[in-house]
Amino acid sequence: RAVKCKEIVYIQYDRRKVCFCLTNGFLEIYYKSLTEIYKELPEGMFLRCSKDAIVNRGYIEYADFKVGMLYLVKPYPEIAIGRTYKKKVLEELTND
């Protein structure tokens, strides 16, 4: 099914499947990498924050770089920022 980008809260890779957390539920897909998906998303709307996660910037409430977490608006969970992604995430968020 078609999904509008603004409905995507975050995308997470988990055990050989990609799980889209949407504003109205979840969608799982197989046979596609997060890198491929990230390339297809509108530039500037999403943030790759680890090798396992992509977050919609519109749902980020704040970032805590001391603990390495992105806190999303309620009721969504916090998402870890990967060590190798910290600098890029910081740069991208401070450029907003």
N, C-alpha and C positions, 0 to 999 in steps of 0.2 A: 504493500500500500504506500501511497505517497505521503510524505511527512513534510510539513512546513518547517523551515529552519527555526522560526521563532517558537515552535512547540518543543524543540529539543533543549532540555536543561543541561544534560551532560551525556557523554558517550564513554563507556568503559569497556575495556577488553577483559574478558574473564573466561579462562579455560577454553580456549579455541573458538569462542564466540564473541561477537560484539553486541553489547547491550545498550540500547538507546533509552535513556530515562526521559520520557516526554511529560508534558504538563498533564496529559490524560492517560498515563500508564507507561508500559514498557514495550519495547520491540526488540527482538533478538534476531541477528542475522549471522550467517556463517560465510566462510570463504572470502572475506574481505579484511584487509588489514586496516588498522587505525590510520596509518600513513596515507593509504589510498583514500580513505574517507575524508581525512583532513584536507587533502588536495581538492576535493570536490565541494567543500563548504565555502560559503562566501568569505572572502578575505576580510579580516578585521572583526568579524562577528564572533569568532570562536578562538579559544586559547588552548594550545596544547600544553598541558601542565605536567605530564609525566609520560613514560612510554605506554602506560595503560589508560590514560584519560585525556579527554578533550572536554572543555567546559564552554558553555555559551556565556559570553561576557555579560550579557544582560541579567544573568541570575547571580552574579558574584556580589555578595554584600561587602565583604572585605577580605584582605589577604593578611596572614600572619607569617612573616618570613622567619621569625625566630623558631616557631614550631613547624614551619613548612606546610601550612594548610591554607586552602581557599575555603572560605565560609560562604555558602550559598544562601539565598533567601529561604526562609522557612517555607515548607517543611522539608526541604532537600538537605541531604547530608553534606558534611564537609568532605573535600577532596584533597588528597595529599599532593604536594608539589614534589616532583622528582628532583633529586639532588642536582642532576645535570641540567635541569630545566629552570632552576631557581633564578639565575641571572637573566635569562630571556623573559621569564614571566614578570620579573620586577621591572625590566625595561619596558615591556609592552604595557603594563598597568600604569606606569608613571607617565607614559606618553599620551594617555587618554585625556 
